[in-house]
């Protein structure tokens, strides 16, 4: 098994989005059992610094670790892809009623997050 590949079922989550880019299903964020309940701290940032990817042709999962700072709005966000990037907009933070209005890019070639528009409170 190559580095980063693992046998697993989809990490249990809700209130998330997935998107297909280059025959890969990308899954990030969402409400998850082990997601830290703090607003946004180093532990939560580390938890959110990975993306689960399902390779459709091979029917295999891979977890990729990301660099940069991931979005704080981990649930109920919108996403779309443009070429080799996935754009994430908005989202709700856990816990409470903290809503974000940011735009982030995840570069699928470098696995790096970039904050394009920061307009959260």
Secondary structure as the mmCIF struct_conf table of DSSP 4:
data_model
#
loop_
_struct_conf.conf_type_id
_struct_conf.id
_struct_conf.beg_label_comp_id
_struct_conf.beg_label_asym_id
_struct_conf.beg_label_seq_id
_struct_conf.end_label_comp_id
_struct_conf.end_label_asym_id
_struct_conf.end_label_seq_id
TURN_TY1_P TURN_TY1_P1 UNK A 3 UNK A 4
STRN STRN1 UNK A 5 UNK A 5
HELX_LH_PP_P HELX_LH_PP_P1 UNK A 9 UNK A 12
STRN STRN2 UNK A 14 UNK A 14
BEND BEND1 UNK A 15 UNK A 15
STRN STRN3 UNK A 17 UNK A 21
TURN_TY1_P TURN_TY1_P2 UNK A 22 UNK A 23
STRN STRN4 UNK A 24 UNK A 28
BEND BEND2 UNK A 30 UNK A 30
STRN STRN5 UNK A 31 UNK A 31
TURN_TY1_P TURN_TY1_P3 UNK A 33 UNK A 34
BEND BEND3 UNK A 38 UNK A 40
HELX_RH_AL_P HELX_RH_AL_P1 UNK A 42 UNK A 47
TURN_TY1_P TURN_TY1_P4 UNK A 48 UNK A 48
BEND BEND4 UNK A 49 UNK A 49
STRN STRN6 UNK A 50 UNK A 55
TURN_TY1_P TURN_TY1_P5 UNK A 56 UNK A 59
STRN STRN7 UNK A 60 UNK A 65
STRN STRN8 UNK A 67 UNK A 67
BEND BEND5 UNK A 68 UNK A 68
HELX_LH_PP_P HELX_LH_PP_P2 UNK A 69 UNK A 71
BEND BEND6 UNK A 72 UNK A 72
STRN STRN9 UNK A 75 UNK A 75
BEND BEND7 UNK A 76 UNK A 76
STRN STRN10 UNK A 78 UNK A 82
TURN_TY1_P TURN_TY1_P6 UNK A 83 UNK A 84
STRN STRN11 UNK A 85 UNK A 93
TURN_TY1_P TURN_TY1_P7 UNK A 94 UNK A 97
STRN STRN12 UNK A 98 UNK A 107
TURN_TY1_P TURN_TY1_P8 UNK A 108 UNK A 111
STRN STRN13 UNK A 112 UNK A 117
#
